């Protein structure tokens, strides 16, 4: 099953909520469809590394109804593997906040975390509709390829029981868009750091997600003095104290401050001048014992590290990093 004709689709702007993203759309004019649990299949190729930060999709439920989906990929084509689990990996899923816009209208589906397409051979993709059914379009040969010059989508088929059996229908065109761009920031830097012995300001960053249930957050401190010991601090309250305890830096936390000083949590910046820590959302240190993060809470993080000024031992801090959890 190879598709011979090419149809060009201009990259359209996604919804206003994600206006910084660029979306490659297939079509939302459906003439067929399936139910919850069905999947659409396609092959995707890219010329450059590409991060998908959200999707748009067509759903056959009333406007305002909750909807959701999963994204599965495999190295190589989907063709012939619709009923076979071999090689398929779950790479993304909706974060549970999407509400249907109505059949025939793009419904933005925010993802728990972005996922990537890498250049090279085709990547097989399965979009599995976990909440709400999937309107799609019958393929004609002339409507089965879409490209924006970097990403090319080759469609496709549908299956009523993906990876385990069910009926396969082909050719079928997924109604949706891949929306690409920079991965959204997990949190926000705040509070000015003081320069350290390297002459620069150590800064915080984070990767993973701010979704409590995902529990995949990693915080990182960069531009630290080399081979310097340090550990992360956290609080539900921000603050500002200049040179606390004789430090050269600024404490950007207030209230009850927890310290990540358990086994393996006090680290050295080594030859890279950086320290990273995977955060367990169920075990956040506080003075009275570990607590669990709750969706809706905002936590503040900072790293304290050893430093030296003119050969005299001292300490310093990064800037602060604020994360509101979902």
N, C-alpha and C positions, 0 to 999 in steps of 0.2 A: 504494500500500500504506500505508494509514493505520490506526492502531489506535484503537478507539473506547472501550474500557472501561478504567477506571483501577483499578489495584490498589495499595494503599498498603503499603509495607514500612517498618517501623520501622528507624531507624538502629541497627545493632548495634555492639557493641564488637569491634574486631579482635582478633587473637590477642594473647596476653600479651606477645609480643615487641614489639608496637606498641600498647600499651594506651592511649597518649595520642591515638590516632587514632580517628576515627569512620568507619564503613564503611556504605555503602548497598549492600545485597545484593539480587540478583535471586532466583535459586533454585539449589539444588544437586541437585535431584531430576531427573536426566536420563533421557530415553527415546530418545535418538538421539546421534549423534556423528560426528566426523571424525578424520583422522589428523594427524600432524605436518605442518606447512606450511599447514593450513587456517586460515581466519579466521572470526570472528564479527563482525557489523556491527550498529551501533545509532546513534541520534541522542541527544545529551546536551545539555540546556539547564540553565543555572544562573541564579539571581536575583542572586547576588553573586559577585565574583571568588573562585575556589575552587582550592586547590592539592591535587593528588593526590600523595600521598607514597608509596603502595604499592598493590598490588592483591592480591586473593585470587581464585583461579581453580580450576576443576575440571579434573583431568587423568585420562586413561584409562590410566595406567601404574601399575606396582606401587608401593606405598608405599616411600619411601626412594630412588626413582629420581630422577636429576637432571631438572629441567624448566626451561623458560624461555619467554618470550613477548616480543613487541614491541607497542607502542601507536602506531598511525598515526591522524592526524586530518586533516580537511579542513573548510574553511569551508562551511557549508551541509550538507544532508542527504547521507547515505551512499547513499540509495536511487537505484539506477540507475548507481552508480559502483563496484560491487563488482569489475567486470572492467576498470575504466578507471583508469589511474594519475593522471589529471588532478586536480591540487589536493591530492593526498595527501602528507603530511609525516611522517616518523618523529620522534616527540616523546619517546619513552621506551622503555626496554627493561630487562628484569630483569638484575640484577647477576651472575647465574650461580651464586648460592648456594642457590637454592630446591630443596627436595627434596619430591617428591610426598607428600601425606598420605593418598592412596588415593582412588579414585573415589567421588564423593558427599560428600567431606569438603573443606572449604575449604583450599587450599594457599596460604599467604602467599608473595607474590612481591615481595621488595624491589627497588626500582628503582635504576638507576645514579644518576639525578637526578630530582627531582619535575617535574611538568608542571602547567600551569594550564588551567582552563576560564574563559572570560570571559563576562559577561552579554551578552545579545543573541540573535541568531539561533542556531538549532541548530548544533551541531558534530557532523559525522559522525565516527564512531570505528570503527576496525577493530582487533580484538585478534588478532594473528597468533601462532599457536602454533609456535615455532621448535624446541622440544625437548619431545616428548610431545604426544599427541593431545588433542582438545577435545570432551569430552562436552557436549551441549547438550540443550535441551528443545524439543519442537515447540510452536509458538505456537497459541493458541486464540482470540485476541482479548481474552480476559479476563485473560491472564497476561503482557501485553506492555508494560505501563507500570509503573514503580516510581519513587517519589519520597520524599524526606525533608523536603519543604517548600522546600529550596533547589535541590537537584539533581533533575532528572527524566531517567530513562533510558527511551527509547522503542526497543523491539526489534522485529524485527531479521531478519537473514538470516545465511546461512553460505555460504562459497565454498571450493571445493577448491583453487583456484589464484588467490589474491587479486591483483587489479590487472592480471593478464596473461591471464586466461581461466578455464578450469575451469567447473564446474557451480555454479549459484547455487540454494540451497534456501531457501524462505521459506514461512511465517514461522518463524523459529528464535530461541530465547532463549539468549543467552549465560549460562553458569553462572559467576557471579563477583561481585565487589564492588569498588567504587572506595573507597579509604580516604583520607580527607582530613584536613588539619590543617596546622600550621605545618611548613614545610620543615625537615628535621633539620639540626642544626648540623654544619658541616664539621669544626670543631675546638673547642678549649676555651681560654678566656682564663686566664692564670695570672700571678703576679708583679705586685705593686703598682707602678703608675707613680707618679711624682712629678708634682704639678701644674705646669703650664707657665705662660707669661706671660698666658694667657687666664684663669687661675684654675681651670681644670678639668684632668682627667686624660685624656690622649690614649689612645685604645683601639684595639685591633686587631679585625678581623672578617674573614670570608672568605665567598665564594660559589663556585658550581660544585660540585665533588665531590672527595672524597678517594680516588677510584678512580684508580690510577696510569695505567691504560690510557686513561681518558677524557681526561686531560691538559687539563682545563678549569678548573683552580683559579685564582681571583683573590683576592689578599689586599689588605686595605685598612686604612689608618690614618685615624682620624677625630678631630675636636676638636683639631686642630693649630693653632698660631698661623697667621694668614693670611699668604700669600705667603712661606712658609718653605720653604727647600730641605731635602730629606731623601732617604734611601734605606733600603731594607730590608736586614736582616741575617738570617742563618740558620745553624743548627747542629744537629747530631744530639744535642747535650747542652744541658740547661737549666743555669742558674746564677743567681747574684745578686751583683752588685758595685755598691755605692752610689757615686754620683758619680765614675765612672771618668774619669780625665784632666781633672778639674775640671768635668765636666758637672753640671747640676742634677738629672739623672735617674738611673735605676737600670738597669744592664745586666742583662738577664734570661737571657743566654746564657752557655755555658761551652764548653770544648773548642776545636775548630777552628771558627772563625767565618768564614763567607763573606759577601761584600758584593755586593749588586746595584748595581754601578756601571758597567755596560756602557752602550752607546748607548741613550738614552731612558729609562734606569732611575733616574737622578738626577732627581728631579722637584720641582716647587714645589706647595705646598698651595693656592695661588691664593686666590680669593675664597670658596671653600667650606670651607677648612681640612681638606682630605682629600687623600690620595694613594692610588692603587690601582695594582696591578701584576699582569698575567697571568703566572703561573708556568709555565715550561716544565719538566715533570717529568724531561726527559732532559738538562737543562743547569742544574744547581743549583750555584752558585759555592761553591768551597771554596779554602782557601789554596794547595793544590797543583794546582788546576785543577777544571773543572766535572765533576760526577758525576751519575749518574742515580738517581732515587728508586726504591727497591725496595718492593714490597708487604710490609707488616709493619713497616716502619720508622716511627719517630716523629721528626718534624722540628719544630724550634722556630723561630719567626719573631718579629721585632721591627723597629720603625722608629726610626732615629736622625734627628733633625732639628735644624736651627739654631733658636735662640731668643734672647731677650734679657731681662735682669733689670735694671730701673732704667736702661735705656739701654745696659747693658754686654752685649756679645755673649757668648753661651754656647751650650750645646746641651742637648738633652733626649731622652728616649726615650718611646715608648708602653709599655703593658704587653706581656707576651709572649703568643704564641698557639701552641698545641700541636696538631699534626695527626698522627694515626696513619693511614697510608695503607693502602689495601686493594689 
